[in-house]
Amino acid sequence: MPSASFKPAGFFSMCEAAMKPLSRVLGILTVALAALLPSSSSDAGAQQQNNTPISYIGYVMDSVCAGGGSHAAMESKEGIKTAKDCVLYCVKNGATFVLYIPETKTAYNLDDQDKSQEYAGEKVNVVGSYDGPSKTIHIISIMVSP
């Protein structure tokens, strides 16, 4: 008398045939998801492997004020009231938009100056790849950070 767990001879080969495409799809999805999900980083350090996107949290500042880590000097000198006004004033006068990370007192160049302008003076989350030699973040996305 056959046992309750007895399966016909072709059952396992049918399962294997069905699982191969499924495991291949799952593998592709896993790799794609890992490439799309940014890891958290507040210090870019050196060139990332394969230009994998990373998430950076900091402030969109101008390259002049970021050098000193504050807008205070420019605000008092020019009578500017807000960080946004200070950043826009400095950029209008030759500075560039940078991402300033206060925890590490580091500024990173931002490759898309037009996209950065919208977030002048704001705390943001930038997703992008980092180029070590030029100390530049190539922006994929940027949004206000809480």
DSSP file (Angstrom, degrees, kcal/mol; ACC not computed):
  #  RESIDUE AA STRUCTURE BP1 BP2  ACC     N-H-->O    O-->H-N    N-H-->O    O-->H-N    TCO  KAPPA ALPHA  PHI   PSI    X-CA   Y-CA   Z-CA
    1    1 A M              0   0    0      0, 0.0     2,-0.0     0, 0.0     0, 0.0   0.000 360.0 360.0 360.0 130.4    0.0    0.0    0.0
    2    2 A P        -     0   0    0      0, 0.0     2,-0.1     0, 0.0     0, 0.0  -0.339 360.0-112.9 -69.9 149.0    1.5    3.4   -1.0
    3    3 A S    >   -     0   0    0      1,-0.1     3,-1.4    -2,-0.0     0, 0.0  -0.338  25.3-110.6 -77.2 164.4    2.3    5.9    1.7
    4    4 A A  T 3  S+     0   0    0      1,-0.3    -1,-0.1    -2,-0.1     0, 0.0   0.732 116.8  53.3 -68.0 -22.8    0.3    9.2    2.0
    5    5 A S  T 3  S+     0   0    0      2,-0.1    -1,-0.3     0, 0.0     2,-0.2   0.333  77.7 129.6 -95.9   8.6    3.3   11.2    0.9
    6    6 A F    <   -     0   0    0     -3,-1.4     0, 0.0     1,-0.0     0, 0.0  -0.435  38.5-166.9 -66.3 131.1    3.9    9.2   -2.3
    7    7 A K        -     0   0    0     -2,-0.2     5,-0.1     1,-0.0    -2,-0.1  -0.927  28.1-101.2-118.3 144.3    4.3   11.5   -5.4
    8    8 A P    >>  -     0   0    0      0, 0.0     3,-1.7     0, 0.0     4,-0.5  -0.247  37.5-108.1 -61.0 154.7    4.2   10.3   -9.0
    9    9 A A  T 34 S+     0   0    0      1,-0.3     4,-0.5     2,-0.2     3,-0.4   0.818 117.3  50.2 -56.3 -37.0    7.6   10.0  -10.6
   10   10 A G  T 3> S+     0   0    0      1,-0.2     4,-1.9     2,-0.1    -1,-0.3   0.552  87.9  87.0 -81.0  -7.3    7.1   13.0  -12.9
   11   11 A F  H <> S+     0   0    0     -3,-1.7     4,-2.1     1,-0.2    -1,-0.2   0.923  88.4  46.3 -60.5 -48.3    6.1   15.3  -10.0
   12   12 A F  H  X S+     0   0    0     -4,-0.5     4,-2.6    -3,-0.4    -1,-0.2   0.884 111.5  50.7 -66.7 -39.1    9.6   16.4   -9.0
   13   13 A S  H  > S+     0   0    0     -4,-0.5     4,-2.1     1,-0.2    -1,-0.2   0.863 110.0  51.4 -67.4 -33.3   10.7   17.1  -12.6
   14   14 A M  H  X S+     0   0    0     -4,-1.9     4,-1.9     2,-0.2    -2,-0.2   0.912 111.3  47.9 -66.5 -41.7    7.6   19.2  -13.1
   15   15 A C  H  X S+     0   0    0     -4,-2.1     4,-2.2     2,-0.2    -2,-0.2   0.921 111.6  49.5 -64.4 -44.2    8.4   21.2   -9.9
   16   16 A E  H  X S+     0   0    0     -4,-2.6     4,-1.8     1,-0.2    -1,-0.2   0.908 110.0  51.2 -61.3 -41.8   12.0   21.7  -10.9
   17   17 A A  H  < S+     0   0    0     -4,-2.1    -1,-0.2     1,-0.2    -2,-0.2   0.876 113.1  45.3 -64.2 -36.9   10.9   22.9  -14.4
   18   18 A A  H  X S+     0   0    0     -4,-1.9     4,-1.0     1,-0.2    -1,-0.2   0.828 112.5  51.6 -75.1 -31.7    8.5   25.4  -12.8
   19   19 A M  H  X S+     0   0    0     -4,-2.2     4,-3.2     1,-0.2     5,-0.3   0.801  95.1  68.9 -78.3 -30.5   11.0   26.6  -10.2
   20   20 A K  H  X S+     0   0    0     -4,-1.8     4,-2.0     1,-0.2    -1,-0.2   0.946 104.7  39.9 -57.9 -52.9   13.9   27.4  -12.6
   21   21 A P  H  > S+     0   0    0      0, 0.0     4,-2.4     0, 0.0    -1,-0.2   0.901 116.6  52.2 -64.7 -36.1   12.3   30.4  -14.3
   22   22 A L  H  X S+     0   0    0     -4,-1.0     4,-2.5     1,-0.2    -2,-0.2   0.924 110.4  46.4 -64.7 -44.1   10.8   31.6  -11.0
   23   23 A S  H  X S+     0   0    0     -4,-3.2     4,-2.1     2,-0.2    -1,-0.2   0.853 111.5  52.7 -67.9 -32.9   14.2   31.5   -9.2
   24   24 A R  H  X S+     0   0    0     -4,-2.0     4,-2.1    -5,-0.3    -2,-0.2   0.926 110.9  46.7 -65.9 -44.6   15.8   33.3  -12.2
   25   25 A V  H  X S+     0   0    0     -4,-2.4     4,-2.6     1,-0.2    -2,-0.2   0.912 112.1  50.4 -63.5 -43.6   13.2   36.1  -12.0
   26   26 A L  H  X S+     0   0    0     -4,-2.5     4,-2.3     1,-0.2    -1,-0.2   0.888 109.7  51.1 -63.1 -38.8   13.6   36.3   -8.2
   27   27 A G  H  X S+     0   0    0     -4,-2.1     4,-2.0     2,-0.2    -1,-0.2   0.916 111.3  47.0 -63.7 -43.4   17.4   36.6   -8.7
   28   28 A I  H  X S+     0   0    0     -4,-2.1     4,-2.6     1,-0.2    -2,-0.2   0.918 112.7  49.7 -64.7 -44.0   17.0   39.4  -11.2
   29   29 A L  H  X S+     0   0    0     -4,-2.6     4,-2.7     1,-0.2     5,-0.2   0.886 109.3  52.2 -62.8 -39.0   14.6   41.3   -9.0
   30   30 A T  H  X S+     0   0    0     -4,-2.3     4,-2.3     2,-0.2    -1,-0.2   0.925 111.7  45.3 -63.4 -45.0   16.9   41.0   -6.0
   31   31 A V  H  X S+     0   0    0     -4,-2.0     4,-1.8     2,-0.2    -2,-0.2   0.920 114.5  48.6 -64.8 -43.9   19.8   42.4   -7.9
   32   32 A A  H  X S+     0   0    0     -4,-2.6     4,-1.6     1,-0.2    -2,-0.2   0.911 112.3  48.3 -63.5 -42.4   17.7   45.2   -9.4
   33   33 A L  H  X S+     0   0    0     -4,-2.7     4,-2.2     1,-0.2    -1,-0.2   0.908 109.7  51.9 -65.3 -42.0   16.2   46.1   -6.0
   34   34 A A  H  < S+     0   0    0     -4,-2.3    -1,-0.2     1,-0.2    -2,-0.2   0.859 110.2  49.7 -63.1 -34.5   19.6   46.2   -4.4
   35   35 A A  H  < S+     0   0    0     -4,-1.8    -1,-0.2     1,-0.2    -2,-0.2   0.818 113.9  45.4 -73.5 -30.0   20.9   48.5   -7.1
   36   36 A L  H  < S+     0   0    0     -4,-1.6    -2,-0.2    -5,-0.2    -1,-0.2   0.795  94.1  83.4 -85.3 -28.8   17.9   50.9   -6.7
   37   37 A L  S  < S-     0   0    0     -4,-2.2     2,-0.2    -5,-0.1    -1,-0.0  -0.646  75.2-139.9 -80.9 119.4   17.8   51.1   -2.9
   38   38 A P        -     0   0    0      0, 0.0     2,-0.2     0, 0.0    16,-0.2  -0.496   9.9-133.9 -76.8 146.6   20.2   53.7   -1.6
   39   39 A S  E     -a   54   0A   0     14,-0.6    16,-2.5    -2,-0.2     2,-0.4  -0.631  30.4-100.8 -91.0 159.3   22.2   53.0    1.5
   40   40 A S  E     +a   55   0A   0     -2,-0.2     2,-0.3    14,-0.2    16,-0.1  -0.643  50.5 160.1 -85.2 134.3   22.5   55.6    4.1
   41   41 A S  E     -a   56   0A   0     14,-1.5    16,-0.5    -2,-0.4     3,-0.1  -0.971  29.5-179.2-153.3 136.0   25.6   57.6    4.2
   42   42 A S  S    S+     0   0    0     -2,-0.3     2,-0.4     1,-0.2    62,-0.2   0.454  84.1  47.9-110.3  -4.4   26.6   61.0    5.7
   43   43 A D        -     0   0    0      1,-0.1    -1,-0.2    60,-0.1     3,-0.2  -0.918  62.4-165.0-138.4 110.9   30.2   60.8    4.5
   44   44 A A        +     0   0    0     -2,-0.4     2,-0.8     1,-0.2    -1,-0.1   0.856  23.4 173.3 -66.2 -35.5   30.9   59.9    0.9
   45   45 A G        -     0   0    0     87,-0.0    -1,-0.2     3,-0.0     2,-0.2  -0.509  51.8  -5.1  69.9-107.7   34.6   59.3    1.5
   46   46 A A  S    S-     0   0    0     -2,-0.8    84,-0.1    -3,-0.2     2,-0.1  -0.470  99.2 -52.5-114.3-176.4   36.0   57.8   -1.7
   47   47 A Q        -     0   0    0     -2,-0.2    -1,-0.2     1,-0.1    84,-0.1  -0.349  59.9-126.4 -58.6 131.5   34.7   56.7   -5.1
   48   48 A Q    >   -     0   0    0     82,-0.9     3,-1.0     1,-0.1     2,-0.3  -0.444  29.9 -95.2 -78.5 156.6   31.9   54.2   -4.7
   49   49 A Q  G >  S-     0   0    0      1,-0.2     3,-1.8    -2,-0.1    -1,-0.1  -0.529 101.3  -8.8 -71.3 133.3   32.0   50.9   -6.4
   50   50 A N  G 3  S-     0   0    0      1,-0.3    -1,-0.2    -2,-0.3    -2,-0.0   0.689 114.3 -80.2  55.1  23.5   30.2   50.8   -9.8
   51   51 A N  G <  S-     0   0    0     -3,-1.0    -1,-0.3     1,-0.2    -2,-0.1   0.847  70.3-176.2  52.4  37.6   28.7   54.3   -9.2
   52   52 A T    <   -     0   0    0     -3,-1.8    78,-0.3     1,-0.1    -1,-0.2  -0.459  31.2-106.8 -63.8 130.5   26.0   52.8   -6.9
   53   53 A P        -     0   0    0      0, 0.0   -14,-0.6     0, 0.0     2,-0.3  -0.324  39.6-170.5 -62.0 142.0   23.6   55.5   -5.8
   54   54 A I  E     -aB  39 128A   0     74,-2.8    74,-2.3   -16,-0.2     2,-0.5  -0.952  22.0-119.7-131.1 150.8   23.9   56.5   -2.1
   55   55 A S  E     -aB  40 127A   0    -16,-2.5   -14,-1.5    -2,-0.3     2,-0.4  -0.802  27.6-171.3 -94.1 130.4   21.7   58.7    0.0
   56   56 A Y  E     -aB  41 126A   0     70,-3.1    70,-3.1    -2,-0.5     2,-0.5  -0.976   7.1-158.9-121.5 133.6   23.2   61.9    1.5
   57   57 A I  E     + B   0 125A   0    -16,-0.5     2,-0.3    -2,-0.4    68,-0.2  -0.962  41.5 100.5-115.3 125.5   21.5   64.1    4.0
   58   58 A G  E     - B   0 124A   0     66,-1.9    66,-3.3    -2,-0.5     2,-0.4  -0.883  66.1 -65.7-171.9-159.9   22.7   67.7    4.4
   59   59 A Y  E     -CB 100 123A   0     41,-2.8    41,-3.2    -2,-0.3     2,-0.9  -0.920  34.0-124.8-117.3 136.9   22.0   71.3    3.5
   60   60 A V  E     +C   99   0A   0     62,-2.2    61,-2.8    59,-0.5     2,-0.2  -0.722  51.8 158.1 -78.4 109.7   22.0   72.9    0.1
   61   61 A M  E     -C   98   0A   0     37,-2.3    37,-3.0    -2,-0.9     2,-0.3  -0.657  43.6 -98.0-121.8 177.9   24.4   75.8    0.7
   62   62 A D  E  >  -C   97   0A   0     35,-0.2     4,-2.4    -2,-0.2    35,-0.2  -0.705  33.4-115.8 -96.6 155.6   26.6   77.9   -1.4
   63   63 A S  H  > S+     0   0    0     33,-2.1     4,-0.8    -2,-0.3    34,-0.1   0.764 111.7  54.8 -64.9 -25.5   30.3   77.2   -1.8
   64   64 A V  H  > S+     0   0    0     32,-0.2     4,-0.6     2,-0.2     3,-0.5   0.974 114.3  36.1 -72.0 -55.1   31.3   80.4    0.0
   65   65 A C  H >>>S+     0   0    0      1,-0.2     5,-1.6     2,-0.2     3,-0.9   0.829 110.9  62.1 -69.6 -31.9   29.3   80.0    3.2
   66   66 A A  H 3<5S+     0   0    0     -4,-2.4     3,-0.3     1,-0.2    -1,-0.2   0.831  93.2  65.7 -63.4 -29.8   29.9   76.2    3.3
   67   67 A G  H 3<5S+     0   0    0     -4,-0.8    -1,-0.2    -3,-0.5    -2,-0.2   0.834 112.3  33.1 -59.0 -33.3   33.6   76.9    3.5
   68   68 A G  H <<5S-     0   0    0     -3,-0.9    -1,-0.2    -4,-0.6    -2,-0.2   0.468 109.7-123.4-100.4  -5.1   33.0   78.4    7.0
   69   69 A G  T  <5S+     0   0    0     -4,-0.9     2,-0.3    -3,-0.3    -3,-0.2   0.624  81.0  65.4  75.8  13.6   30.1   76.1    7.8
   70   70 A S      < -     0   0    0     -5,-1.6    -2,-0.3     1,-0.1     4,-0.2  -0.994  68.0-139.6-162.5 155.7   27.6   78.9    8.4
   71   71 A H  S  > S+     0   0    0     -2,-0.3     4,-2.9     1,-0.1     5,-0.2   0.450  78.5 102.2 -92.7  -3.6   25.8   81.8    6.8
   72   72 A A  H  > S+     0   0    0      1,-0.2     4,-2.4     2,-0.2     5,-0.3   0.860  78.0  48.2 -54.1 -47.5   26.4   84.1    9.8
   73   73 A A  H  > S+     0   0    0      1,-0.2     4,-2.3     2,-0.2    -1,-0.2   0.928 116.8  41.8 -62.8 -45.6   29.2   86.2    8.3
   74   74 A M  H  > S+     0   0    0     -4,-0.2     4,-2.8     2,-0.2     6,-0.5   0.881 112.6  54.8 -70.2 -38.1   27.4   86.9    5.1
   75   75 A E  H  X>S+     0   0    0     -4,-2.9     4,-1.3     1,-0.2     5,-0.8   0.919 114.1  40.2 -62.2 -43.0   24.0   87.5    6.9
   76   76 A S  H  <5S+     0   0    0     -4,-2.4    -2,-0.2    -5,-0.2    -1,-0.2   0.894 117.5  48.7 -73.5 -38.4   25.6   90.1    9.1
   77   77 A K  H  <5S+     0   0    0     -4,-2.3    -2,-0.2    -5,-0.3    -3,-0.2   0.906 126.3  25.7 -66.5 -42.7   27.7   91.7    6.4
   78   78 A E  H  <5S-     0   0    0     -4,-2.8    -1,-0.2    -5,-0.2    -2,-0.2   0.468 104.1-118.1-103.9  -3.8   24.9   91.9    3.8
   79   79 A G  T  <5 +     0   0    0     -4,-1.3     2,-0.3    -5,-0.3    -3,-0.2   0.792  53.8 164.5  71.4  27.9   21.9   92.1    6.2
   80   80 A I      < -     0   0    0     -5,-0.8    -1,-0.2    -6,-0.5    -2,-0.1  -0.598  24.5-162.6 -81.7 139.6   20.4   88.9    4.8
   81   81 A K        +     0   0    0     -2,-0.3     2,-0.3     1,-0.1    -1,-0.1   0.783  61.8  40.4 -97.1 -30.8   17.7   87.3    6.9
   82   82 A T  S  > S-     0   0    0      1,-0.1     4,-2.1    -7,-0.0     5,-0.1  -0.838  71.7-123.0-124.7 158.7   17.3   83.7    5.8
   83   83 A A  H  > S+     0   0    0     -2,-0.3     4,-2.7     2,-0.2     5,-0.2   0.897 114.0  53.5 -61.6 -41.1   19.6   80.8    4.7
   84   84 A K  H  > S+     0   0    0      1,-0.2     4,-2.6     2,-0.2     5,-0.2   0.939 109.4  47.2 -61.3 -47.0   17.8   80.6    1.4
   85   85 A D  H  > S+     0   0    0      1,-0.2     4,-2.3     2,-0.2    -1,-0.2   0.883 112.5  50.9 -61.9 -37.8   18.3   84.3    0.6
   86   86 A C  H  X S+     0   0    0     -4,-2.1     4,-2.7     2,-0.2     5,-0.2   0.937 110.9  47.3 -65.0 -47.3   22.0   84.0    1.6
   87   87 A V  H  X S+     0   0    0     -4,-2.7     4,-2.6     1,-0.2     5,-0.2   0.935 114.4  46.5 -60.3 -47.4   22.5   81.0   -0.7
   88   88 A L  H  X S+     0   0    0     -4,-2.6     4,-2.2    -5,-0.2    -1,-0.2   0.880 112.4  51.0 -65.2 -37.6   20.8   82.6   -3.6
   89   89 A Y  H  X S+     0   0    0     -4,-2.3     4,-1.2    -5,-0.2    -2,-0.2   0.944 112.6  45.5 -62.4 -48.9   22.7   85.9   -3.0
   90   90 A C  H  <>S+     0   0    0     -4,-2.7     5,-2.5     1,-0.2     3,-0.2   0.896 113.3  49.2 -65.0 -40.1   26.1   84.1   -2.9
   91   91 A V  H ><5S+     0   0    0     -4,-2.6     3,-1.9     1,-0.2    -1,-0.2   0.906 107.5  55.0 -66.0 -40.4   25.3   82.0   -6.0
   92   92 A K  H 3<5S+     0   0    0     -4,-2.2    -1,-0.2     1,-0.3    -2,-0.2   0.810 108.5  51.2 -59.5 -28.8   24.2   85.1   -7.9
   93   93 A N  T 3<5S-     0   0    0     -4,-1.2    -1,-0.3    -3,-0.2    -2,-0.2   0.099 136.9 -76.3-100.5  21.7   27.6   86.5   -7.1
   94   94 A G  T < 5S+     0   0    0     -3,-1.9    -3,-0.2     1,-0.3    -2,-0.1   0.281  90.4 121.7 112.5 -11.6   29.7   83.6   -8.3
   95   95 A A      < -     0   0    0     -5,-2.5    -1,-0.3    -6,-0.1     2,-0.3  -0.273  51.4-132.8 -75.4 170.5   29.4   80.8   -5.7
   96   96 A T        -     0   0    0     -4,-0.0   -33,-2.1    -2,-0.0     2,-0.3  -0.852  23.5 -97.5-120.4 160.3   28.0   77.3   -6.6
   97   97 A F  E     +C   62   0A   0     -2,-0.3    13,-1.2   -35,-0.2     2,-0.3  -0.595  47.8 173.5 -75.3 135.4   25.4   75.1   -4.9
   98   98 A V  E     -CD  61 109A   0    -37,-3.0   -37,-2.3    -2,-0.3     2,-0.6  -0.905  35.9-116.1-134.1 163.3   27.0   72.4   -2.7
   99   99 A L  E     -CD  60 108A   0      9,-2.9     9,-2.5    -2,-0.3     2,-0.5  -0.930  32.8-161.2-100.7 117.6   25.7   69.8   -0.3
  100  100 A Y  E     -CD  59 107A   0    -41,-3.2   -41,-2.8    -2,-0.6     7,-0.2  -0.880   7.8-162.9-104.8 127.2   27.0   70.7    3.2
  101  101 A I  E >>> - D   0 106A   0      5,-3.1     5,-1.7    -2,-0.5     4,-1.1  -0.908   1.7-165.4-109.9 104.6   27.0   68.0    5.9
  102  102 A P  T 345S+     0   0    0      0, 0.0    -1,-0.1     0, 0.0     3,-0.1   0.814  82.2  63.8 -63.0 -32.2   27.4   69.6    9.3
  103  103 A E  T 345S+     0   0    0      1,-0.2   -60,-0.1     2,-0.1   -45,-0.0   0.858 120.0  24.2 -61.2 -34.5   28.3   66.4   11.2
  104  104 A T  T <45S-     0   0    0     -3,-0.8    -1,-0.2   -62,-0.2     3,-0.1   0.417 101.8-128.4-108.2  -1.5   31.4   66.0    9.1
  105  105 A K  T  <5 +     0   0    0     -4,-1.1     2,-0.4     1,-0.2    -2,-0.1   0.903  62.6 141.7  52.0  45.1   31.9   69.7    8.2
  106  106 A T  E   < -D  101   0A   0     -5,-1.7    -5,-3.1   -37,-0.0     2,-0.4  -0.936  40.8-157.1-122.2 139.3   32.2   68.6    4.6
  107  107 A A  E     -D  100   0A   0     -2,-0.4     2,-0.4    -7,-0.2    -7,-0.2  -0.945   7.3-163.6-114.5 136.8   30.9   70.2    1.4
  108  108 A Y  E     -D   99   0A   0     -9,-2.5    -9,-2.9    -2,-0.4    28,-0.2  -0.965  23.7-117.2-119.0 134.6   30.3   68.2   -1.8
  109  109 A N  E     -De  98 136A   0     26,-2.4    28,-3.1    -2,-0.4     2,-0.5  -0.371  24.6-140.8 -63.3 146.3   29.8   69.8   -5.2
  110  110 A L  E     - e   0 137A   0    -13,-1.2    28,-0.2    26,-0.2   -13,-0.2  -0.958   2.3-152.7-112.8 128.3   26.4   69.1   -6.8
  111  111 A D  S    S+     0   0    0     26,-2.2     2,-0.9    -2,-0.5    27,-0.1   0.799  84.4  60.5 -73.8 -27.6   26.5   68.5  -10.6
  112  112 A D     >  +     0   0    0     25,-0.3     4,-1.8     1,-0.2    -1,-0.2  -0.772  58.1 173.0-105.3  91.0   22.9   69.7  -11.3
  113  113 A Q  H  > S+     0   0    0     -2,-0.9     4,-1.6     1,-0.2    -1,-0.2   0.834  77.9  55.1 -66.9 -33.8   22.9   73.4  -10.3
  114  114 A D  H  > S+     0   0    0      1,-0.2     4,-0.7     2,-0.2    -1,-0.2   0.928 110.0  45.3 -65.4 -45.2   19.4   74.0  -11.7
  115  115 A K  H  4 S+     0   0    0      1,-0.2     3,-0.4     2,-0.2     4,-0.3   0.855 112.1  53.5 -66.2 -34.9   17.9   71.2   -9.7
  116  116 A S  H >< S+     0   0    0     -4,-1.8     3,-1.7     1,-0.2    -1,-0.2   0.822  93.9  70.2 -69.3 -32.9   19.8   72.4   -6.5
  117  117 A Q  H >< S+     0   0    0     -4,-1.6     3,-1.6     1,-0.3    -1,-0.2   0.850  89.7  61.3 -57.1 -38.2   18.5   75.9   -6.8
  118  118 A E  T 3< S+     0   0    0     -4,-0.7    -1,-0.3    -3,-0.4    -2,-0.2   0.756 108.6  44.1 -59.9 -25.2   15.0   74.9   -5.8
  119  119 A Y  T X  S+     0   0    0     -3,-1.7     3,-2.4    -4,-0.3   -59,-0.5   0.130  78.4 155.6-109.4  18.5   16.3   73.6   -2.4
  120  120 A A  T <  S+     0   0    0     -3,-1.6   -59,-0.2     1,-0.3   -36,-0.1  -0.226  74.5   3.1 -52.0 125.8   18.6   76.5   -1.6
  121  121 A G  T 3  S+     0   0    0    -61,-2.8    -1,-0.3     1,-0.2     2,-0.2   0.420 106.4 120.8  80.0  -0.7   19.1   76.7    2.2
  122  122 A E    <   -     0   0    0     -3,-2.4   -62,-2.2   -62,-0.1     2,-0.5  -0.634  70.0-113.3-100.3 153.9   17.0   73.6    2.9
  123  123 A K  E     +B   59   0A   0     -2,-0.2    22,-2.6   -64,-0.2     2,-0.3  -0.730  51.2 177.3 -78.7 127.7   17.8   70.3    4.6
  124  124 A V  E     -BF  58 144A   0    -66,-3.3   -66,-1.9    -2,-0.5     2,-0.5  -0.853  37.8-132.3-133.6 163.8   17.6   67.7    1.8
  125  125 A N  E     -BF  57 143A   0     18,-3.0    18,-1.5    -2,-0.3     2,-0.5  -0.981  29.0-168.1-114.6 114.5   18.1   64.0    1.0
  126  126 A V  E     -BF  56 142A   0    -70,-3.1   -70,-3.1    -2,-0.5     2,-0.5  -0.906   7.1-161.8-106.6 127.8   20.1   63.7   -2.2
  127  127 A V  E     +BF  55 141A   0     14,-2.7    13,-3.4    -2,-0.5    14,-2.0  -0.943  39.9 111.9-105.8 126.8   20.4   60.3   -3.9
  128  128 A G  E     -BF  54 139A   0    -74,-2.3   -74,-2.8    -2,-0.5     2,-0.3  -0.985  63.3 -85.9-173.9 177.5   23.3   60.1   -6.3
  129  129 A S  E     - F   0 138A   0      9,-1.5     9,-3.4    -2,-0.3     2,-0.4  -0.796  39.4-131.6-103.5 149.3   26.6   58.7   -7.2
  130  130 A Y  E     - F   0 137A   0     -2,-0.3   -82,-0.9   -78,-0.3     2,-0.7  -0.850   8.7-158.0-108.1 132.5   29.8   60.2   -5.9
  131  131 A D  E  >> - F   0 136A   0      5,-3.0     5,-1.7    -2,-0.4     4,-1.0  -0.920   8.2-163.8-107.5 106.6   32.9   61.0   -7.9
  132  132 A G  T >45S+     0   0    0     -2,-0.7     3,-0.6     1,-0.2    -1,-0.2   0.900  81.9  54.8 -58.5 -49.6   35.9   61.2   -5.5
  133  133 A P  T 345S+     0   0    0      0, 0.0    -1,-0.2     0, 0.0    -2,-0.0   0.865 121.0  31.0 -58.2 -36.7   38.4   63.0   -7.7
  134  134 A S  T 345S-     0   0    0     -3,-0.3   -25,-0.2     2,-0.1    -2,-0.2   0.483 101.3-131.1 -98.6  -2.7   36.1   65.9   -8.3
  135  135 A K  T <<5 +     0   0    0     -4,-1.0   -26,-2.4    -3,-0.6     2,-0.4   0.898  59.3 144.9  53.8  44.0   34.3   65.6   -5.0
  136  136 A T  E   < -eF 109 131A   0     -5,-1.7    -5,-3.0   -28,-0.2     2,-0.6  -0.924  47.7-146.2-120.5 136.3   31.0   65.8   -6.8
  137  137 A I  E     -eF 110 130A   0    -28,-3.1   -26,-2.2    -2,-0.4     2,-0.9  -0.893  15.5-144.8 -96.8 124.3   27.7   64.1   -6.2
  138  138 A H  E     - F   0 129A   0     -9,-3.4    -9,-1.5    -2,-0.6     2,-0.2  -0.810  27.8-130.7 -89.1 106.3   25.9   63.3   -9.5
  139  139 A I  E     + F   0 128A   0     -2,-0.9   -11,-0.2   -11,-0.2     3,-0.1  -0.363  39.2 166.4 -70.2 128.5   22.2   63.9   -8.5
  140  140 A I  E    S-     0   0A   0    -13,-3.4     2,-0.3     1,-0.5   -12,-0.2   0.748  77.0  -8.9 -98.1 -46.5   19.6   61.2   -9.3
  141  141 A S  E     - F   0 127A   0    -14,-2.0   -14,-2.7     2,-0.0    -1,-0.5  -0.989  58.9-166.8-149.1 156.5   17.0   62.7   -7.0
  142  142 A I  E     + F   0 126A   0     -2,-0.3     2,-0.3   -16,-0.2   -16,-0.2  -0.992  15.5 161.8-144.5 136.3   16.7   65.5   -4.4
  143  143 A M  E     - F   0 125A   0    -18,-1.5   -18,-3.0    -2,-0.3     2,-0.1  -0.986  45.5 -84.4-151.4 158.1   13.9   66.1   -1.9
  144  144 A V  E     - F   0 124A   0     -2,-0.3   -20,-0.3   -20,-0.2   -25,-0.0  -0.392  42.7-144.7 -63.4 137.4   13.4   68.0    1.4
  145  145 A S              0   0    0    -22,-2.6   -22,-0.2   -87,-0.2    -1,-0.1  -0.865 360.0 360.0-106.3 139.2   14.4   66.0    4.4
  146  146 A P              0   0    0      0, 0.0    -1,-0.1     0, 0.0   -22,-0.1   0.525 360.0 360.0 -66.7 360.0   12.5   66.2    7.7
